Amino acid sequence: MGGEVGDDVRRRIAELEATSLEGGGKERVERQHAAGKLTARERLDLLLDPGSLEEVDRLVTHRSHDFGMERQRIPGDGVITGFGRIEGRQVAVFAQDFTVFGGSLSEAHAEKVCKIMDLALKFGVPVIGLNDSGGARIQEGVVSLAGYADIFLRNTIASGVVPQISAILGPCAGGAVYSPAITDFVFMAKSSSYMFVTGPE
C-alpha cells in the first residue's frame, strides 16, 4: 500500500498494537497488581527467554454485538498466544489476561487458544497455559461454552503426544479449570489461585 491510505493503515495498526500491550488499561492493571498478581505479559516475560515471544493473533477481538459489547473491543481479547523459548527450547504458550473482561473466554479467545494448541501438536512442542479466568464470557452465551468444548477436544487429542502444562494464577471457575484438570501438570500460585467447579452464585 502506498500513499496516504497506506500511511493511515500503518498508523492504525501501530495504534492497535500499542493498545494490545496495555491489556485492560492502567486502572485494571493497577488492580491486578494490588491483588498481588502480575499481568499476562509480565508473566510471559518471566517465563520465557528474553525477547523470544513470537505473538500470534495479537489484534484479534471478539465479534459480539450484544449487551453493548461492540463498544468494548480490546485487541487480543483477553489472551496472549504465541511461541517462545525456555532455556532455548521452543514452547507454545497462552496467557489469559484477567484485566480484559476478567480473562473470560469468548468465541475469539477460544479460537486463539485452539490455534496455538493445534500448532503445538503440528510442531511437537509443549503447550503451557497461564490461566487467570472467570470462565465463559456470559455476554456471548453458548458460543463461549462451545469454545471450551473445542479446547477440551484438543486437550484429549494432545494427551500423550505433547506435554500440556497448566498454571492456575488467579480465581478460575468452570471451563477455566476443566481444561487444566485434564492437562499433564497443574501448578497453582500459593494464596492467590483457586479452582472452582462453577461460580459462587
N, C-alpha and C positions, 0 to 999 in steps of 0.2 A: 504494500500500500504506500502510495506517495502523497505528497501534498498535505493540505490542511486536514483532510479526513483521516489520513494515516496518522498524523500527529495527534489528533483528537483521540483516536482509538488507543494509541500507545499511552497517552496520558491517562485515559480512563482505566486501562489495565493496570498501570502503575498505582493508581489510587486504590483500586480494589485489592491489589497485592498488599499494599500498606495497611489497609483496613483488616485484612485477614490475619495480620500479625498481632493485632490488638485484641483478638478474642471478642469477648462481650463488652469491651470498653473498660476504661480506667476504674470506674466505680465498682464494677463486678470483680475486676482483678484485685482491687484492694480488699473486698470482702473475702475473696478466696485466700488471700494472704493472712487476713485477720483470723480466719478459721484454722490457720496453721498449715495450709495446703499450698502447693505450687500450682502454677498453671500448666496446661498441657505442653506448651512449648518449653517451659522451664524443665519439666520432667524429661522431655526428649533430649534437651541439651545435656542433662546429667547422665542419661542412659547411654547415648550414642557417642562414638568417637567424634571429637570436634570437627565441625564442618562436613560431616558425612551424610547428613539427612538430605535425601532427594525426595522432595514432597510431590505427591500425586494428587491431582484434582483440588488444588488449593482454592480455586474460585467457585466451586460448586455451591449452590444454595438450594434450599427447599423449593418445592413447587406449589405449596399450599396457598389457597386464597380464602380459607375460612377463618373466622374469628379475628380478622384484621391482620393475619399473618403475612399478607402480601406487602405490608409496610415494614415488616421486620425480617429483612434478609441480610444475613451476615455471611460473607464469603467463608467457605469451609464447612458451614452448617454444623458446627459443634464437634467436629472430629478432624484430627490431623492424620493423614495416611501417607505412607511412603516407605522408602528403603533407607537403611543406614548401615553402619558397621559398629560392632562391639569388639574391641581388641582386634580389629582388622577383619573380622568375619561378618559377612553380609547377613542382615536380618530384615524381615518385613515388619512394620510397626503400624499400630493405630493408637492414638491417644485421644480419649474423649475429653472435651473441653467443658467443664461444669459452668464456666462463665457465659456460655452460649446456650440459652434455653435449658439450663441445668444438665447439660450433656445429654439431653433426651434424644432418642432415636427417631428420626424421620425416615421417610422413604429414601431420600437422597443420601442421608447419613449412612443408612444400611447399605446402599449401593456402593458407597466408597469403601466400607469395611469389607464387603463381599469381593470387590475388585482386588483389594490388596491381599486377601486370603487366596483368591484364585491365582494371583501372580506368585505368591509364596509357594503354592503347590507346583506351579509350572517351573519355577526356578529351583525348587528343592531346598528352600531356606526356611529357618524357623520363623514363626509369626508370634509377635509379642503384642498383647493388648494391655494398654494402661486404662483401666476402667474407672470412670468417675461420672456416673449417670443415674438419673432418677427413673430410668426405664423408658417406655414408649412415649412419644410425644402425643399427648392426648388430643391436641388440636387436629391431628391427622387421622385419628380413628384407626380403622382396621388396616390401612396401608402401612402404618408403622409396625403393627403387630406382624404383618406379613413379612416385613423386613427381618424380624427376628427369626422367622421360620427359615428364611434364606441363609441367615448366618448359622443357625443350628445345623442345617444340611451340610454346610461347608466344614463345620466342626467335625461331623461324623466322617465325611469324605477324607479329611486330612488326618484323622486319627490313625496313628501307626505309620504315617507317611512322612510328615514333617512335625517337628516339635511345636506344640502350642503352649504358650506361657501367658498367664494372666496375672496382672497386679491389680488388686482392689485398693483404690486410693481415695475413697470417699464413701458416702452412703449410697449404695447401689441397690436397686429394687427390681423385682420382676425379671423380664428378659435380660436385663443388665447383669444378672447373676446366673441365669440358667446357662448361658453360653460359657462363662468362665468355669462353671461347675463341671463341664464335660471336656475341658482342656486338660493337658497333661500335668501342669503345675499351676497352683494358685498361691500367690503371696498377698498378704494383707498388711497395710500400714497400721502400726500399733496406735490405738486411741482415736484414729480418725476414719477408719474404714469399717463398713458394715455390709452384710449381705442379707437382704430381706426377700422372702418369697414374694411378697407384694407390699404395696404401700400401707401406711399406718391406718388409713381410713377407707 
